[in-house]
């Protein structure tokens, strides 16, 4: 059964989409059957993965249904698309903005049922995957609540700037509220640092402050560096040297970095689960 991991921070532009997409991609390369669930109406992760599929297969994907249609039918599997071997996408669409209203109409008298509904839908497909990574908008919203109530873990993506640090602190505080209010059952897998600028004093200061606030042991040892190549992937899709497509040394560096980050995530997961069994 899949482990569901939501990437979060209440500050936008911290790298949640990029890191959830790259780590899902890397998990698939490591042999894990992985689903990236795009639960952000902006659909940036969807765009990135569809560009990637087009790059790999030279085919453009057409959909007969949207995410909201699949949710209304209570069958997410209807719209899941294979990107490559072991890698799948639950795509988002513009009409997903109506999801909070849909929940209000479906469950007018129960907030608990609203935030738990997505968990019911995801549970139906969990046996099909090893991992489900979830990208959500950087807001306190039905999207985030629903994703976290369906999650086993969350990773806090921390860009090295003050607003991102504040957003991460607010996110951690809100996680406790969800646990208190809904008996949510998830663990924090770690805080993943994303450098705003490589080797700057601001980066160093923010990382040191984060270690003090969250505990050094809770920060990923591997840090995601500021890499222009990642921004390019939003336009052309992920470039994987192992697939034989045109690449250069920068693409190799990206893959090497995320191999380290993802393997650290797996190690953290193993340690937490081993501890919980004791």
Secondary structure, DSSP 8 states (H G I E B T S, - for coil): --EEEEEE-SSTTSSHHHHHHHHHHHHHHTT--EEEEEE-TT-HHHHHHHHHHHHHHS-----SS-HHHHHHTT-GGGT-EEEETTEEEE---GGGGGHHHHHHHHTTT-HHHHHHHHHHHHHTTGGG-SEEEEEE-SSSSHHHHHHHHT-SEEEEEEESSHHHHHHHHHHHHHHHHHHHHH----EEEEEEEE-SSTT-HHHHHHHHHHHHHH-GGGB-SS-B---HHHHHHHHH----GGGTSS--HHHHHHHHHHHHHHHHHHHHHHHHHHHHH-
